[in-house]
Each structure stands twice: as structure tokens, then as C-alpha cells.
Amino acid sequence: MGVFVVPDSLVIDNQEDRTMSQTPPVPLEPLYELDDAEVEHRTRVARQRLGDQCVILGHHYQREEVYKFADLTGDSLKLSRLASQRKEARYIVFCGVHFMAEVADMLSGPEQIAILPDMAAGCSMADMADLASVERVWQEMATLMPVEEMVTPVTYVNSSAELKSFCGNHGGIVCTSSNASKILEWSFAQRPKVLFFPDQHLGRNSGFRMGIPEEEMVTWNPELPLGGLTKEQILKARIILWHGYCSVHQMFQPEHVHLFRERYPGIKVIVHPECSLEVCRLADDLGSTERIQSVVRDSPPGSIWAIGTELNLVNRLKNEMPDKEIHFLCPIICMCSTMFRIDSQHLCWTLENLVEGYVVNPIHVPASIAQPARVALERMLSVM
């Protein structure tokens, strides 16, 4: 795990200078020997000592014992933008996954430090598209058409900084689950085709809602020559979808929707657009985590809902609104296992080391990657 010595100006309580060490002053392992109440107490003490110098961000999918410590909650982009406005906060502790902390680093000021409490908290979907693979696909498409004139690369915000940088360098853009259709409209105004990665389902659902026929949306498998497609399929397609998906949202199936409609007459189904097109077409509504919460909260008392998104968020809504009947749209427990890696012990460890003058697991995107990635992000923000 990475260790960073905080500059003198950032050290809490004017502590004496420390030399670089691979071992932080507060070890992680002993925290697992404590009971939950003691870990929570130590976390609160450390948080209080840090004061305004620290802001803790909690993604909606985060486990409850960590989420309750968040100063700001929301989806990944919203959290990064809000944190960048906390100019007094030197430390941005992102209780999410790696790509989220990268965005926080890129949008924050040069004096701010983004931190991921556990470096193992990644995103399996984001990992399905890496820079080498995307560049190879781009080159393959160039054998069929003038790709720089024909294709706009669009990356979901759930992707590495390198892929955002690729889009910035090739006239492309970033999208979120709430603005993907609008971003596709912008993209088609630039060039006639779109390469959409890494999540095929968000791209397909967004294109379908725009009226694009399914036969004009093809899935490119980067493991196969020409993505497993014919030249004719590629040239006919308007949206070329990367063969990627969210391991949580792919668990929701059409039969789950049918099952809940049979058991609960009058039930409303709302799902995340990372679900398959078949599930989204059967749902009453779909949207980002922010929209799902808003729609359910605004529904009348007594409403019955089945929600197709990550379990921690659904349980949180269920506890928040006892006047409504809320169900998880899957008989199998499915949660974001990588985000779940950030537990209360990792958060306590991170904060206590900050108090001691150390930053563990700083996330820093090199300028050569961050600059074009910001271009792609700024294009998106100008469209919103």
C-alpha cells in the first residue's frame, strides 16, 4: 500500500518532521482485533481532530458502517465536483473505487490530496477496457474507415483516467449514467459513429431511448479479430459497444421483473441503465443512483417498489422509508464486492495516519494523462 509523508504545512498539531517510511505509524492489522464499537470510536476521534482539513466522500453503494461517516454522499462525479469546492479540505478521502478517486484527483486543486482507503477497491467493469485494448480496437477500425473522421470515442465515467485521456486526445467525451443520451447526441453531431466503452448496456439502453435500431448497435469483443463482427456490421453500425458490463447489474433478469409483478400487483419497478436492455424495457422507470432515490422518495406512502441496483443502496432506502414497501429486484444477494473492500478498519486506519502526518494510498494521475482527461470531462460538463 502506498505511503506519502505529508508536507510540513499539512501536518496536524505541528508535529515534527518525519522521514519517508514504508510503514505507516498506525498499522492496519491490529484494528481487526478490536470490536466494532472501538473502531467506530477511534474513527470519530480521528475525524474530529482532522476537522475541515479532511472531507470524506461516500458513494451510494458503500457499506453502511463506512457510509455513515461521509461528509458528502452521491454518485462518483457529483462527489468529485463537490469535494473540489471544499478548498479548505487538504485530504479527500474517497470511500468508493479507484476510478472515482482518480476523478477526484483530476478535478481537485493542486494542494489537495485524493485518497483511496483500500487500493484493492477497483471496478471489474472499468477493468474490462484498458488503454492498450482500446488503442488496438481503434487501429483495427482504422483499417475499415477514416476513424478520426468517422468515430467519436465515448467513455463512461466508470473507467480509468487513461481511457478518459484517450477520449480527450481523439475528440471524444465522458458520460455518466444520467446524461449518456445527451452525450450521444453531442457525439453524433461531431461524427456519424460512436465507440462506447466500457459498459455495453448503458450504451445500448441510451441508444435505444434515442430511437436507434438494435441492428445499428453492435457489440465489439476485443478478444476477437474485428471484435467478432463482419465488415458490413461495423460499417452499418452507429454505436459500437464495448463488450463490458457491471457484474452487479447483469444479475437482474427479465424473469425477476415478471416474478415481482406476479407477487405484488401494482408494484413499480425501477432499475439502473447498466442493466440489460431486456430488463430496462420491462421496468417502469430507469435512471442513475440519484434518480432512483429521487423517484422512490417522491412516491406516495404505501407505494411498492422493486429496485434493480446495488444492495446497500436498496437497503438504505428501505430503512429510510418504512412507509413504503421496497424490494431488491433479485433473489440472489449481489453487491459491489470491490467497493465492499473499504471497511470501517480501512477508514479508521486512513484517518488516524492522517492525524499522525502520513497519507496512505494517495491517488495521483500524472499530468500527461490528467490534462487530456480533463478535456474530455470538460466537454461533458459543457454539454450538461
Secondary structure, 3 states (H helix, E strand, C coil): CCEEECCHHHCHHHCCCCCCCCCCCCCCHHHHHCCHHHHHHHHHHHHHHHHHHEEEEEECCCCHHHHCCCCEEECHHHHHHHHHCCCCCCEEEEECCHHHHHHHHHHCCCCCEEECCCCCCCCCCHHHCCHHHHHHHHHHHHCCCCHHHHEEEEEECCCCHHHHHHHHHCCCEEECCCCHHHHHHHHHHHCCEEEEECCHHHHHHHHHHCCCCHHHEEEECCCCHHHHCCHHHHHHCCEEEECCCCCCHHHCCHHHHHHHHHHCCCCEEEECCCCCHHHHHHCCEECCHHHHHHHHHHCCCCCEEEEECCHHHHHHHHHHCCCCEEEECCCCCCCCCCHHHCCHHHHHHHHHHHHCCEEECEECCCHHHHHHHHHHHHHHHHHC
